[in-house]
């Protein structure tokens, strides 16, 4: 066995010459019986910068990046649908979960048992775990297609069964504890007007996390007690459309308006084009706040309020669920469906010709009902 140019090992097995790079354990065939031709084959690989066994970090550097990923381009060329939102979601799973754990592993060293044990241990729903599994399966399938690995090690890893738990709604007594009327007590629960206002806004409008964190001051129509929901923060922390792809408007109760006015007086960024809930990096406020930071602070608020979460699925999305549950009995179903952004063919046909601002005026008769719902 010889070390050639301090880069790879070279040996003959049977009639063919094999090589491996010095940081590898597995030999690869050159399919050459002549040593000189075999060496030329390996030197060509080195000169082209092509490594037969890169790390996952190296191989997946551009995977799922929109406009860059060759796999996505090939799907589109074949007439298959793969949307930018899905690309963002899978890239987010890759960066937030897979690469921190397995990024430094060689493609051929990714162990299916270790991966399966790890993904099972994640504190996520089985549906999300299955998405993470599928995200890496696609990458390794592509690596096999390119001849970098002999087989996809995750091919035999089965998806997890469903463990979906319906999100619970908060009780009115709990909401009074979480959002006391006294502002000093309120900041005692949420620490700052920032989070107190953010979470009360989500509770009383049914906004999703991404929609609330993408909100700008110009989207708030204070004289009509309304919000225009026109965009959302995506999984990769970029700004895009709402989940439904449509703009909508929501009428706010009086207290929500008061909290927003309070927060506007406190914030360092009150201009029309500023985010209402700006990123926490003061030097870079145009960057939205990270979703994980929002979730972490919501959980801390529940702990300070001593809300009993045992055997209950209470998460930040429960604020939206609470809104839907409470408003369903109070306002017409069509108006509620519009304000929470649920799609249906009938609703699409009904509202296609109605502008967002015109729709606000149509919702104003519900303002008194909405106010009373949160008193």
Secondary structure, 3 states (H helix, E strand, C coil): CEEECCCEEEEEECCEEEEEECCCCCCEECCCCCHHHHHHHHHHHHHCCCCCCCEHHHHCCCCCCCCCCHHHHHHHHCCCCCCHHHHHHHHHHHHHHHHHHHCCCEHHHCCHHHHHHHHHHCCCCHHHHHHHHHHHHHHHHHHHHCCCCCCCCCCCCCCCCCCCCCCCCCCHHHHHHHCCCCHHHHHHHHCCHHHHHHHHHHHHHCCCHHHHHCCEHHHEEHHHCEEEECCEECCCCCEECCCCCCCEEEECCHHHHHHHHHHHHHCCCCCCCCECCECCCHHHCCCECCHHHHHHHHHHHHHHCCCCCCCCCCCCHHHHHHHHHHHHCCCCHHHHHHHHCCCCHHHHHHHCCCCHHHHHHHHHHHHHHHHHHCC
